[in-house]
Amino acid sequence: MHDSTKDLTAAASIVEGTAALLRRATQRLAESGGPERQQVLAYDVAHASAALETARSLIDYGAKGSLEATITCAFVADMVHDFTTRLVGREQLWGVHVADLSGYESFVATYRAPELLASLADSPGPRHLDDDYEMVQDTFRMFGKKVVARHAEHVHRENADVPEEIISGLADIGAFGLSIPTEFGGFSEGGEGEYMASCVATEELSRASLGIGGSLITRPEILTRALVKGGTEAQKQQWLPKLATAEVMAAVAVTEPDYGSDVASLKTTATAGTQDGVDGYVINGVKTWCTFGARANVLMLLARTDPDRSKAHRGLSLFIVPKPLGDAHGFVFKQEGGGKMEGRPIDTIGYRGMHSYEIAIEDWFVPADHLIGEKDGLGKGFYFQMEGFENGRLQTAARAVGLMQAAYEAAFDYANNRAVFGKNIIDYELTRVKLGRMAVVIQASRQFSYAVAKMMGKGEGAMEASMVKAYVCKAAEWVTREAMQIHGGYGYAEEYPVSRLYVDARVLSIFEGADETLCLKVIARRLVESVQG
């Protein structure tokens, strides 16, 4: 009989021992040419490191009770198992050997035992939120259940729009003001609370629907953080109160057809010019994957203001580009001065409601005071938008947690009510083991998200924000896949929501930084820098 409370010490020791092995692998990666030359090794090291940091974040959670300790130990065993499977057959490449993990076998055997995982099928563990965040959780969970959830299936099946009822309702409960400082009409007083509240709210909204709930507060938040970081006082006074009340809804126009994560190479230009005696900029270019682009009142648009392309991201500036509301199925707008903006919707298999667009912009004029930071913001747009994107990765992880929670609950409910071969699915060991591992992975993902939110509240955690996105978004694909499988044939039928959850989960490792780019260009690169001193 195991004592998970005592075994928590062993779990912590295993985490640190695995960390030492990953440092050795990172050193090997650095010596063999780095992420660009050893992409497969870099990718695996990045994901193994993300799983390790997820396990590390659980240790404090495990100290809060016997169930919490069992969940923690089960996840640490899962992490070691994953690490081992990555090593087998590639030990020379890694500079680490499976034998280096000897001594962990008994622990892993105990906490990967089918009977232990099966015992967790209906015991996902408490969240341990502070009272203030419990209130946020309850508020957004209630709104999700009463308002968002009843629209979720219709919007997904019909590829419909986000109902205005959801937008106005979220504005009423303060959703769009969570990251906006109180002096500008929001609810943020800075620090941990700002990030934790957004994380909890996003999870609950995503639990009801990713497409029409979980992502709605992210776009205005990205613009908010860019304004707080680099905006003039006048710009903050003008835009932040409107963002807080949803008087202005924002979309992000950064990605281009030929340049996804390679932002530094984008081609869209903003050239100084004058219209009707007003100084400003004339924008030309094409943006793609502009989510919510039709409904938005403004685009947060990144453009090249310095024609010297050798300056890469140092020649980019960030603009607030007002636009009319457009038809979800495509729009064309014209300015009196001859400017034109045309949006073409991009149909997707999931994540429906907000809609994504390719937007062609021709001679579109914006006044000079719409350049974030005005003259002081020239060439700083990349840095301003990254201020929002780093937290966007945390928010994406929170969305994944909410989606996983919904999938787990759907699978658990179905398993308790569906009889096969004379007994309910829940009574089969294989089903319970799947549900038990789901519960462990979801709680680990949630607690890592909370840990990163607290780091970011202290001005830290940029690396961990990338890691939490990398780990949690891939985990969501597995959880929703298994939830769908538990439903059997009905999981493949559109009449059950689990099919929506499955296709929605697929987008998580693609947007807010594609998984491969995130692992190679951010996580692996920073890991290599850490061992090089």
Stockholm file with secondary structure:
# STOCKHOLM 1.0

chainA/1-533         MHDSTKDLTAAASIVEGTAALLRRATQRLAESGGPERQQVLAYDVAHASAALETARSLIDYGAKGSLEATITCAFVADMVHDFTTRLVGREQLWGVHVADLSGYESFVATYRAPELLASLADSPGPRHLDDDYEMVQDTFRMFGKKVVARHAEHVHRENADVPEEIISGLADIGAFGLSIPTEFGGFSEGGEGEYMASCVATEELSRASLGIGGSLITRPEILTRALVKGGTEAQKQQWLPKLATAEVMAAVAVTEPDYGSDVASLKTTATAGTQDGVDGYVINGVKTWCTFGARANVLMLLARTDPDRSKAHRGLSLFIVPKPLGDAHGFVFKQEGGGKMEGRPIDTIGYRGMHSYEIAIEDWFVPADHLIGEKDGLGKGFYFQMEGFENGRLQTAARAVGLMQAAYEAAFDYANNRAVFGKNIIDYELTRVKLGRMAVVIQASRQFSYAVAKMMGKGEGAMEASMVKAYVCKAAEWVTREAMQIHGGYGYAEEYPVSRLYVDARVLSIFEGADETLCLKVIARRLVESVQG
#=GR chainA/1-533 SS CCCHHHHHHHHHHHHHHHHHHHHHHHHHHHHTTHHHHCHHHHHHHHHHHHHHHHHHHHHHHHTTCHHHHHHHHHHHHHHHHHHHHHHTTCHHHHTCCGGGGTTCHHHHHHHTCHHHHHHTTTCCCCCCCCHHHHHHHHHHHHHIIIIIHHHHHHHHHHTCCCCHHHHHHHHHTTGGGTTSBGGGTSCBCSSHHHHHHHHHHHHHHHHHCIIIIITTTHHHHHHHHHHHHHCCHHHHHHHHHHHHHTSSCEEEECCBTTBSSCGGGCCCEEEEEEETTEEEEEEEEEECCCTTTTTCSEEEEEEECSSCGGGGGGGEEEEEEECCCCCTTCEEEECTTSCEEEEEEECCSSSCSSCEEEEEEEEEEEEGGGBTTGGGGTTCHHHHHHHHHHHHHHHHHHHHHHHHHHHHHHHHHHHHHCEETTEEGGGSHHHHHHHHHHHHHHHHHHHHHHHHHHHHHTTCCHHHHHHHHHHHHHHHHHHHHHHHHHTGGGGGSTTSTHHHHHHHHTTTTTSSSCHHHIIIIIIIHHHHHHHCC
#=GC SS_cons         CCCHHHHHHHHHHHHHHHHHHHHHHHHHHHHTTHHHHCHHHHHHHHHHHHHHHHHHHHHHHHTTCHHHHHHHHHHHHHHHHHHHHHHTTCHHHHTCCGGGGTTCHHHHHHHTCHHHHHHTTTCCCCCCCCHHHHHHHHHHHHHIIIIIHHHHHHHHHHTCCCCHHHHHHHHHTTGGGTTSBGGGTSCBCSSHHHHHHHHHHHHHHHHHCIIIIITTTHHHHHHHHHHHHHCCHHHHHHHHHHHHHTSSCEEEECCBTTBSSCGGGCCCEEEEEEETTEEEEEEEEEECCCTTTTTCSEEEEEEECSSCGGGGGGGEEEEEEECCCCCTTCEEEECTTSCEEEEEEECCSSSCSSCEEEEEEEEEEEEGGGBTTGGGGTTCHHHHHHHHHHHHHHHHHHHHHHHHHHHHHHHHHHHHHCEETTEEGGGSHHHHHHHHHHHHHHHHHHHHHHHHHHHHHTTCCHHHHHHHHHHHHHHHHHHHHHHHHHTGGGGGSTTSTHHHHHHHHTTTTTSSSCHHHIIIIIIIHHHHHHHCC
//
